[in-house]
Amino acid sequence: MWRWLLVAAALLAASAAQARTVQIVAFGDSATAGYLVPHKDAYPAQLQAALGAKGHDVEVRNEGVNGETTLGALRRFDAAIAPGTDIVLIELGTNDLRMHVPRRTMEERLAEIIRSLHARHIQVLVIGLGSLDLSAVASANNVAYQQWKLPPGKYRAGDGAHFNAQGYAIVVKQTLPAVEALIARVR
């Protein structure tokens, strides 16, 4: 009798863990924040909708800040990455290089962010934007990687640099398999 109760309790606990909403944080700069597009068109909102349409119970929080650097991200890390976060999608580095921060310094700060996430048992996806390839940082830190590259023109916002809603829809579609793989790890 006790064995059956223990088995039933274990099954209920496992079921509850799978029923829990997966908490995802999109942590980055203006490309994450959705500069020049409505909040609903930024990639975190589109990603949540795409994952929901595929049956995933997720909440994707937009922790993108226009002009953000890896140093700024380190300073706001604890406020942006709340307890209970399961997955973090990191898109940083472009502003560091634009502000002439040495690439090595930017990569070291990015690695520090990844180590802090690992210490909290959070799954990580690093996103390289445009010509900024961060695959070596992702590989060195044993995390997933995605490159976002779109041609100039119709997928860009009014400034010609940031993505518009169509551009975000394309990168969300490209990124979806990597995020689903991380959700499977969390489950």
Secondary structure in CASP SS format (residue, H / E / C, confidence):
PFRMAT SS
TARGET T0000
AUTHOR 0000-0000-0000
METHOD secondary structure of the structure
MODEL  1
M C 1.00
W H 1.00
R H 1.00
W H 1.00
L H 1.00
L H 1.00
V H 1.00
A H 1.00
A H 1.00
A H 1.00
L H 1.00
L H 1.00
A H 1.00
A H 1.00
S H 1.00
A H 1.00
A H 1.00
Q H 1.00
A H 1.00
R C 1.00
T C 1.00
V E 1.00
Q E 1.00
I E 1.00
V E 1.00
A E 1.00
F E 1.00
G E 1.00
D C 1.00
S H 1.00
A H 1.00
T H 1.00
A H 1.00
G C 1.00
Y C 1.00
L C 1.00
V C 1.00
P C 1.00
H H 1.00
K H 1.00
D H 1.00
A C 1.00
Y H 1.00
P H 1.00
A H 1.00
Q H 1.00
L H 1.00
Q H 1.00
A H 1.00
A H 1.00
L H 1.00
G H 1.00
A H 1.00
K C 1.00
G C 1.00
H C 1.00
D C 1.00
V E 1.00
E E 1.00
V E 1.00
R E 1.00
N E 1.00
E E 1.00
G E 1.00
V C 1.00
N C 1.00
G C 1.00
E C 1.00
T C 1.00
T H 1.00
L H 1.00
G H 1.00
A H 1.00
L H 1.00
R H 1.00
R C 1.00
F H 1.00
D H 1.00
A H 1.00
A H 1.00
I C 1.00
A C 1.00
P C 1.00
G C 1.00
T C 1.00
D C 1.00
I E 1.00
V E 1.00
L E 1.00
I E 1.00
E E 1.00
L C 1.00
G C 1.00
T H 1.00
N H 1.00
D H 1.00
L H 1.00
R H 1.00
M C 1.00
H C 1.00
V C 1.00
P C 1.00
R H 1.00
R H 1.00
T H 1.00
M H 1.00
E H 1.00
E H 1.00
R H 1.00
L H 1.00
A H 1.00
E H 1.00
I H 1.00
I H 1.00
R H 1.00
S H 1.00
L H 1.00
H H 1.00
A H 1.00
R C 1.00
H C 1.00
I C 1.00
Q E 1.00
V E 1.00
L E 1.00
V E 1.00
I E 1.00
G E 1.00
L E 1.00
G C 1.00
S C 1.00
L C 1.00
D C 1.00
L C 1.00
S H 1.00
A H 1.00
V H 1.00
A H 1.00
S H 1.00
A H 1.00
N C 1.00
N C 1.00
V C 1.00
A E 1.00
Y E 1.00
Q E 1.00
Q E 1.00
W E 1.00
K C 1.00
L C 1.00
P C 1.00
P C 1.00
G C 1.00
K C 1.00
Y C 1.00
R E 1.00
A C 1.00
G C 1.00
D C 1.00
G C 1.00
A C 1.00
H C 1.00
F E 1.00
N C 1.00
A H 1.00
Q H 1.00
G H 1.00
Y H 1.00
A H 1.00
I H 1.00
V H 1.00
V H 1.00
K H 1.00
Q H 1.00
T H 1.00
L H 1.00
P H 1.00
A H 1.00
V H 1.00
E H 1.00
A H 1.00
L H 1.00
I H 1.00
A H 1.00
R H 1.00
V H 1.00
R C 1.00
END
